C-alpha cells in the first residue's frame, strides 16, 4: 500500500494553481500604492507565499519520497498487524 503510492495531483490542477498564482501576482503588480518600497515588499511577500504553496502542493504529491516526508512506520505497522490476523 505504501509502496504503491504514486502521483495523485493531476497536471490540470497544478496548471490551475499556477494560473491563479500568475493572476494574483499580476493584479498585485497593477495595484498602485503611494510608497514604492512597501509595494515591492507586499509583492515579494505575496510571491513568496504563492511559491511556497505551489512547492507544498508538489511535495505532498509524493508523501513518502519528497522533501517533506511522512513517516510510514504507523501505516506499515497497521498493515502488518492486520495481515497476520
TIGU-536021 format. One record per residue (C-alpha): x, y, z. Coordinates in nm, 3 decimals. Layout:
residues N
((X; Y; Z))
...
END
This chain:
residues 85
((0.000; 0.000; 0.000))
((0.274; 0.243; 0.098))
((0.500; 0.141; -0.189))
((0.219; 0.176; -0.442))
((0.178; 0.550; -0.377))
((0.212; 0.743; -0.699))
((0.136; 1.089; -0.830))
((-0.212; 1.189; -0.722))
((-0.229; 1.555; -0.814))
((-0.339; 1.595; -1.171))
((-0.146; 1.819; -1.404))
((-0.464; 2.018; -1.471))
((-0.496; 2.107; -1.100))
((-0.134; 2.219; -1.091))
((-0.187; 2.431; -1.404))
((-0.496; 2.591; -1.250))
((-0.298; 2.674; -0.934))
((-0.020; 2.819; -1.146))
((-0.265; 3.034; -1.344))
((-0.429; 3.160; -1.025))
((-0.088; 3.244; -0.884))
((0.006; 3.432; -1.200))
((-0.323; 3.624; -1.196))
((-0.275; 3.715; -0.829))
((0.076; 3.845; -0.890))
((-0.044; 4.039; -1.198))
((-0.325; 4.207; -1.003))
((-0.090; 4.288; -0.717))
((0.158; 4.437; -0.963))
((-0.109; 4.662; -1.112))
((-0.213; 4.794; -0.771))
((-0.087; 5.143; -0.715))
((0.049; 5.237; -0.376))
((0.200; 5.565; -0.270))
((0.518; 5.407; -0.139))
((0.717; 5.207; -0.391))
((0.921; 5.025; -0.129))
((0.614; 4.897; 0.058))
((0.455; 4.793; -0.272))
((0.762; 4.586; -0.360))
((0.765; 4.438; -0.010))
((0.399; 4.336; -0.036))
((0.453; 4.194; -0.385))
((0.760; 4.000; -0.270))
((0.575; 3.856; 0.028))
((0.285; 3.756; -0.195))
((0.517; 3.590; -0.446))
((0.697; 3.405; -0.167))
((0.369; 3.281; -0.019))
((0.241; 3.162; -0.355))
((0.567; 2.988; -0.445))
((0.572; 2.814; -0.106))
((0.213; 2.699; -0.160))
((0.298; 2.555; -0.502))
((0.605; 2.384; -0.356))
((0.389; 2.237; -0.079))
((0.141; 2.101; -0.331))
((0.426; 1.944; -0.527))
((0.581; 1.798; -0.210))
((0.256; 1.640; -0.096))
((0.223; 1.472; -0.434))
((0.486; 1.220; -0.316))
((0.435; 1.198; 0.063))
((0.685; 0.917; 0.127))
((0.965; 1.027; -0.110))
((0.957; 1.407; -0.135))
((1.149; 1.663; 0.063))
((0.861; 1.672; 0.316))
((0.839; 1.308; 0.418))
((0.565; 1.142; 0.615))
((0.675; 0.861; 0.845))
((0.542; 0.536; 0.704))
((0.604; 0.328; 1.018))
((0.247; 0.359; 1.159))
((0.095; 0.254; 0.827))
((0.331; -0.042; 0.789))
((0.263; -0.149; 1.150))
((-0.113; -0.131; 1.091))
((-0.091; -0.329; 0.769))
((0.135; -0.596; 0.916))
((-0.088; -0.637; 1.222))
((-0.399; -0.685; 1.009))
((-0.234; -0.920; 0.762))
((-0.131; -1.155; 1.044))
((-0.488; -1.192; 1.169))
END
